[in-house]
Each structure stands twice: as structure tokens, then as C-alpha cells.
Amino acid sequence: MRINIITAFPKIFDSFFSESIISRAQKKELLSINILNLRDFTYDNHQTIDMRPFGGGPGMILMVEPIYKALLSIYPDAVNDVKKFRNRDRNKIVLTSPKGRKYHQTIAMDYSKLDTLTIICGHYEGVDSRVSENFVDEEVSIGDFILSGGEAATIVIVDSITRLLPGSLGNPNSLMHETDQQKGIHEYSQYTRPQKFITKDKKTLSVPKILLSGNHKEIEKWRNFDSAKASN
């Protein structure tokens, strides 16, 4: 799978994408990440990417032209036909936006089946609406809160997709849990050593006895009950 990211702040991704599962997925060639610096597609010496909105209002708006040029570098066949930005098989362009569709596990699973996903990171007070009206398949939001920009949301999206790519996780059975969470089933509580942990104020925090019993049938029943309780 290939993920293109159009951003004004490319260095934000350096650390996160060079660690853990995302790093391993890239080394295994399960995932290719292409980060495009929006300022590379500007036309002036100041590398201007934002302007004040027509009609007035606070803040600065990301301009349509640099985003359009960045998209053309990915989809050159759209240079003579704007419609070619949309409705491509196994290929999608999305814009991170607080007014977008709420991102969830089902969307992550749909995105993980694509050949190419292009994410435009929203920023500042917004993005020129001609971007979403003409070049984007959909807008997505990771929650009802305000971020400085779409970079953090993009990291969340990429991480959730990468986990779903076959071969990306060390234990293939972990994908089963991803499917369960999509259905609204929360994972059961889990514990590890030590069996008893004592805090500085002498409070003992113990592992549930059932997990130490060796009775796998009863343990499974306990886990199912615990998952159902967490889902309510």
C-alpha cells in the first residue's frame, strides 16, 4: 500500500513513522509513505501557502493552488480533467477536517484495502473550499475537538491502517482483535507479572484468581464477560 501525505510540516512525521509497527511495515515493503511538502509547490520566493479569506474572518486559509499542484504531482493524468481526481478504483483522496466524517475502525479497514491513499493535512483556520469541492473524495475527522493541524490526525489514520495490513503485526491473531473492536466488542482486561503488586502505601493490587487457575474454559468465560461489561 502507498500513502501520500500533503503537509506544510513534513518533519512532524519523522519520528513517529521511523518507529515501531509503521517502521517495520515499511521495511517489509508492506507500506510506502510519500510525504510532500506543500511549500515545494508554491510560486513565490516566500513559499506562501496561506492567505486571509475573502469576506473577512480570523486566521489564515490554506490556498488551493499549492494543494492542486501537489495533487497533480501524484495524479498527472488529472491535468486535463479535474474529474480524474475522484472515483478511482482502490485509490482515495481525503482531507482531514473538523467537519468531516467521524473516523472509526470500519473506515480504517476500508482504507487498508486501498492501493493508494492520499491525505491532505488541513491546517490553520481551514482550507480553501475549492479543494474539498473538486479534488477530494471525502473529509474525515478524528473527533470533536480542535487541533492545530491535520498532521496529528494523519498520524492516527496511518497508524490505524498499518495495523490492519497483513504481515504488519508480529502476531497475526492480533488482527482478530481489530475486527472485534470494529464490531464494538472491547478487549478484556489483561494482567502480567508480578502476581501481586504492592504500592508504597502498602495497598496490594492482585491479578484475578481465575487467570491463575489454569482452567482455560473458565478463563475464556471470564474474558467474554469482561469484554461485554466494558462494551456497555
Steps between C-alpha positions, in 0.01 A plus 500: 500500500611857429403800712566853374492779758474865397608722788650836589703336778667183368747464787216429743482147360870411518510347847164324504537335162853378577393297805306188589241339271502771231877475466487120476220512242712728281807278534288200399376703200141459617467877516655790310461852642557800275501836679459811284597840639227743399753784480677321214194574284486877551574764235670780700827548688319504834345158429157631590243229574232695688305826460227689682149392394282705267219667692711537812540278802772392743807301412650380176364253244709246310500598133361282224791536252783332699270211593387463138861491377594244765209279393600534134847371587329183627224480237642658181217352291263750665673801345241516220206359693428595861248216526789252491583599857187314610338159467816297447501129579702413811625858519368779721577863588392626843527828687530515878237743622303560822180497293582167333351154550595355839789260457452152647620141463275416206649788299850386601424154364363645175809719456734207570364323189596788269805502276557872556371744761583870474446711813495880489577643844265785582648787698454851637139623488415272211560413136368674189167323440582446134730220617223296662250593228714385210797285595407296807297181539411571861590699809576316825522606864650302788278665762304798625793712610731759347856422390765739370505305176424176325842346557403341832180363345700362208733316736197339666358395162829355374560311823152347501532393134849354539388267778248349258747422221563123490850428628542829687437359847729252670204283603248445215229423759508867601303573183214302651480754779492786248191341345338452840556865587338601173188318617502694826643219711759637742804299596495326839720617787853360495769452764863388518770443764529557789196310625475742793614861479534700820485880489701728727198542727491118541195440284509160326387491137442138397434316175148343490522145634319350201794593273733296721277192510619334179135430413493630144126452457421709807761758402333537159160545666648768730658683205174497302314637801763768557488605132122524502509706821749745347284538189196616702 
